[in-house]
């Protein structure tokens, strides 16, 4: 059987990295564990190890040096893993995974403190970092999921919404949505530089505050039809401005008799002080409102338009004002792009309406 340094290549095999006995073999693990206990607890010399365990001088010398050098912590775990039994290592790994599952925002120091409080006092940040590397774990920006989106009531409405959308012709669906654009936030990005040294970037693009937009999308097989109608304002998007936008759409014949307005459940769409006027206006033109489920931007075509414009502003640095950027980049949206966004929502409806 291979001994000492020859084993280290096998120990680092990527397919055998979680438990020591899974790649060293039970018999070899027992041999090394006995030496670990004798060296760490009893302080035996090489000669004493040879006499006690009837092992070769090279084997005893190598593993004694390993367990006496606590800085010897390779990706395979180093001497620390031999200080724990199989049950203790399973407990250690289970605690780490449980902490990561229930409290995913825990930092590296938090993991170390947590493990110390559970009796694993010799766990260090460097060892834990190597362990995460061996598991292919890394700290990353999370994707947030809203808890209330998955409530029973909202999911039931989600299914009803998908079923209803499946039977509606796409050309009568007009998606209306509001968004806020902040030039300063859109121009933020990561830069590289020395650690702990602030990096300053000179930007000549004008920052003229925040602008709010309201858009209405249109689906048509005719490429000459305007795919999106836009209103830009400095004031906050409120219920009165929403009602005014509906009137403008009707006057411009962007919304016609029999159309369906798809809206989210924002307060500006359900405010009581415009409810009577809005209901009367929609009744006259036989226009119906269909609300999307809460926290479900994936079924809102207008969100694709907002994301497209924000991406264009972030990736195209120039000297134009925010108002000019909004007008120019909304004009870049073509009917072909709009049809692809409608088709994307259609694919979601087809996939999920029977979940």
Buried (B, 14 or more C-beta within 10 A) or exposed (E): EEBBEEBEEEBBEEEBBBBBBEBBEEEBBEBBBBBBBBBBEEEBEBEBBBEBBEBEEEBBBBBBBBBEEEEEBEEBBBBBBBBBEBEEBEBBBEBBEEBBEEEEEBEEEEBBEBBEEEEBEEBEEEBBBBBBEBBEEEEEEEEEEEEEEEEEEBEEBBBEBBEEBEEBEBEBBBBBBBBEBBBEEBBEEEEEEEEEEEEEEEEEBEEEEBBBBBBBBBBBEEEEEBBBBBBBBEEEBBBBBBBBBBEBBBEEEBBEEEBBBBBBBBEBBBBEEBEEBBEEBBEEEEBEBBBBBBBBEEBBBBBBBBEBBBEBBBEEEEEBBBBEBBEBBBEEBEBEBBBEBBEEBBEBBEEBBEE
